C-alpha cells in the first residue's frame, strides 16, 4: 500500500514555563489555519486519551485533514484562545482508517476528488483505495460517474501529489512550504531535488514566489558555505532586484557593495569578486551616471538603451499628415466638435500634429481628453490610421469611452506569446499604424516602454498622454518624467482648469494638493464630492472607515459597497493597511458566502472582490486587474473569477493552487490603483504610513475617484503627505542617453 511519512522539527519556542515534553497521537479533524509561506498551522486533532479535540499550533509545510500525526510539545494556556498544544516535533502519516482516508482524499489535495467522490471511492475500495489509484487505476471506471477523463485527472493528480510529497520530504525540514514545493516540481519535474541541491539560489531566479531569503535559508540547511562565491553572486543580484523593486534602474557600485556586505555578512573582497563574475556572465552591466560608477541589471540597461534609441529614431522624418494648415484645422475641429480650445490646448494640438513624437501632460480637469479627440479628428480627416492603447484594462476602457474608438492594453496590442515569453509584435513584425497614442503613460515602466517603441515603425508618430505628477510606474524607471526633463522631446503642458471641472472639489482639491496645500476638513452638512473626515487615533479612523463603506455611503449615495466603492490604502501593512482592511471588510460584506477555500493566507468565497497581483499571459489577466469570485468547485479544486465590467463578463478559470496570483481587493494600495478610476474611493491616512506619505501618493489616490472621494485621516499625516516631495529621485540614465 502507498505510504508516506514525514517528520518535521519545529523551531524551538522559548520555554519559559519549564513544562515537561508531552507526546500526543491522533487524527487531524480540521485544519483551521495553515500558512503556505511560513508553514505555521492551527489544527484540531482527535487524540487518544483526550476527551475533547486538541488545538495544536506549530509549523509544517504540509498538513491535511485525515492524516495521522505523532506530535511532541508542551501545553500552553493562550490568554485569547485558551489551552493549546504547542508542537515542537511533528510526524505526519498517511491515514489507514477508512474515516481518515476519506477525509484525506476529500480535502482537495487530489484534483478531481472532493468530499463527494472521496466517500464513494472509500465505500467501493475501502483501505485498498490508495493502491487502486496508484496501481490499478482502470478499476476506478467501475464507479458510476467516473469516466476515462476523470480517471486520468485523478491518477495524474495522485502521481503529481506523490512526487510533490517526495520532494517535500527533502524540502520541508528546510522551511519550503507545500505551495512552493508544487511550483518547484512544475518547474523542474523529476530533477527537482538534484537541481535544488546543486544550486538552491536558482530558485529565486526561476520560480515566482521564491525570493532570495527562502533560497538562502535552504542553501544554509544544505550546507553551502556562507562565504561562497555562489552565495555572494546570488546576494548581489538580489540587492539590485530589491533596488529595481523600488523603481531604480541602477545602483552606485559603492552602495551595492555596502548593502551586499550588510545583507550577506561576507567580506567586501568576495562581494567585489562576485560583482565582477556577474558582469563577466553578462547579468550585470557597469556604467557611469553623473561621474559615479553604477551597476544595472542587464535587462534594465538594455531597456534604457532601447527606449533612447527608439525615441531618437521616431523623432526623425515626416508624418503621414505633414503639411496640414493648422490655422484652418483648429477652427474646423472646434466647429466640428462644438468646443472652444484653450490657449494651452491649441498649442498641444499644434505640437502633436507638427511633431512625430510628442507628450501631452496635465492634471485632472484640464482637458486632456478634448485635446486628444481634437488631434485624432484632424489627422483622421487625412485618412491616417490611429492605434490607441493604455497600460491597464481599465485605463484602455476609459480611453475607448472618451474617444469613441477602440483601445487596448499594451500587452494585448503587442500580442504576448506565452510559449516564447516574448511579444509577437516587434521590430521584425511592427504595428500597422500612422499614430500610436499611449494614455496613462506615467504608469509605463522602462521595460514595457522599450517593448512598445521597438514595435512602432519609423514612419509612424507617437503621442504619449499622462499626468507626470502622479506616482511613477510600479516597475523600474521614470520614463515619462525622464522624457520631459531631457528636453529632447516636444512637451505640451495643459494648465487651465475648465469651468465645469472647477465646480468639482475632487479636481480643485487635487490641484491644491499638488501645490502642497492639504484639504480642508469637511463641515457637518456640507454637500461636496470630496469629504475629508479626521480622527486622532488609528482605531477611530478604522471605525469611521468601516461605517462609511458598509453603511453611510450605500445609504446616502446608493453606492454598492463591493462594486462601486474602492478603499485605497497607502500601504499593505498595519492596522489601516490594505491587508487588515480586507479581512475586516470581507467579514462585514461577504461573511456568509459558501463554499469557502483557503490558500496562501487568504480565504475566498463566491462574491469576494479580488485583484490579480502578477501578469498571467496565459490567462490574459494582468497585475492590477480587479474581479469577483463567481463560483468555487471544491470537488475539482477550481474557481472562476469574472474580470469583466457592467457591460460584459470575462470569466477566467483558476486552479486552487494558482491563488498565490490573487489577493482580496475590498481594499488595495494606491500604487495598485494607478490607471484605474472608481465611482467612489475611500482613503485612510495615518502616521503608521509615514514612510510612504508624500504628495504624489495622496494626489494619485484622490484623482482615482470619479464621483466621490472620502479621505479619512489623522490631520498630521495628511499635512505631511501634502507637503512632502521626496528628494529620492529614481536612479536612471535615460535623460543622459536622450541628450
Secondary structure, DSSP 8 states (H G I E B T S, - for coil): ----EEEEE------SS----EEEEEEEEEEEEE-TTT-EEEEEEEETT-SS-EEEEEE-S---TT-EEEEEEEEEEETTTEEEEEEEEEEEE---SHHHHHHHHTTTTSTT--HHHHHHHHHHHGGGHHHHHHH-GGGGGGSTT--HHHHHHHHHHHHHHHHHHHHHHHHGGGT--HHHHHHHHHHHGGGHHHHHHH-TTHHHHHSTT--HHHHHHHHHHTT--TT-HHHHHHHHHHHHHHHHHTT-SEEEHHHHHHHHHHHH---HHHHHHHHHHHHHTTSEEEEEETTEEEEEEHHHHHHHHHHHHHHHHHHSS--TTTT--HHHHHHHHHHHHT----HHHHHHHHHHHH-SEEEEE--TTS-HHHHHHHHHHHHHTTT--EEEEESSHHHHHHHHHHHTS-EEEHHHHHTEETTTTEES-SSSS----SEEEEESGGG--HHHHHHHHHTS-TT-EEEEEE-TTS---SSS--HHHHHHHHS-SEEEE-----HHHHT-HHHHHHHHHHTT-------TT---SEEEEE-SSHHHHHHHHHHIIIIIHHHHH---TTTTEEEEES-SSSTTSHHHHHHHHHHHHHTT-SSEEEETTEEEETT-EEEE-S-BTTTTB-TT-EEEEEEEETTTTEEEEE---SS---EEEEEGGGGGGEEE-SEEETGGGTT--EEEEEEEE-GGGGGG--HHHHHHHHTTEEEEEEEEE-HHHHHHHHH----------HHHHH-
